[in-house]
Amino acid sequence: MDRVHDEPSQCLDEASWAVRRLTTTAPVVGVVLGSGLGAFVDELAGPVMLPYREIPHMPQPGVRGHAGQLALGTVSSVPVACLQGRSHLYEGHTPDTVVFGVRLLASLGCRIVLLTNAAGGVGVDLVPGDLMLVVDHVNLTGQNPLVGLPGPPFIDMTDAYDPRLRESAHRAARDAGIALKEGVYAGMLGPSYETAAEVQMLASLGVHAVGMSTVLEAIALRQAGVAVGAVCAITNAAAGRDGAILDHAHVQRVADLVRDKLTRLLCGWIGVAADEPVARPGSTPA
């Protein structure tokens, strides 16, 4: 059985120790950079780049657009740790492995984590190039990273995406002159894209954007008492919508086009969010 599942606390301790041995940065804010969105690390002052292969137990992303590095530095004088790429269930990983990176961010001291992803637009008002702030999610992966863990598993997900972080995201967007929409995100298992019928179902459930990440990370972070914010880069219209192009290379091209806009949003969001007491107490993962 996967050692990360057998001994999650020991694995996290070993990974944290390895990171702390290589850098003195004590991050306050964590950022997870999704498909094609890794260029944000260029904004870090005094960066220290640690390939995942140098961090014990850290899973290696196997998808284009996920570089596989932990980047530490500062943004607007705020200490930040960025996961430049993530692993996914559809690569054959267990839920514990998928969320190992965000649990590492929590272990390193991040009290806020901002998740990003490339997503398909289900809502008719979302077009490629839009940014959508996640206000809630629907977990349709059939998986949960809390299954089998010792300790209280019954985590309140009412405000899974911290209301104060959402307010600070809108403030940062206004300051930067960026249009920021908001909506509900659905996490699917993948790796195949959704059918038109599935997208129609998602729309009937009140979903605005769909992707293959984020939801398990948000659950694990809430269990750890970390405040969560998330933003989707809408890279394509979902299946059955006008102009839908379902191709990973296209996703990466559109993600590259929104890079500057997302970077400006994240820089402003980090600066505003770090000054606010947003995190609530939660259970510490065993």
Buried (B, 14 or more C-beta within 10 A) or exposed (E): EBEBBEBBBEBBEEBBEBBBEBBEBEBBBBBBBBBBBBBBBEBBEEBBBBEBEEBBBBBEBBBEBBBBBBBBBBBEEBBBBBBBBBBBBBBEBBBBBBBBBBBBBBBBBBBBBBBBBBBBBBBEEBBBBBBBBBBBBBBBBEBBBBEEBEEEEEBEBEBBBBEBBBBBBBBBBEBBEBEBBBBBBBBBEBEEBBEEEBBBBBBEEEBBBBBBBBBBBBBBBBBBBBBBBBBBBBBBBBBBBEEBBBEBEEBBBBBBEBBEBBBBBBBBBBBBBBEBEBBEEBBEBE
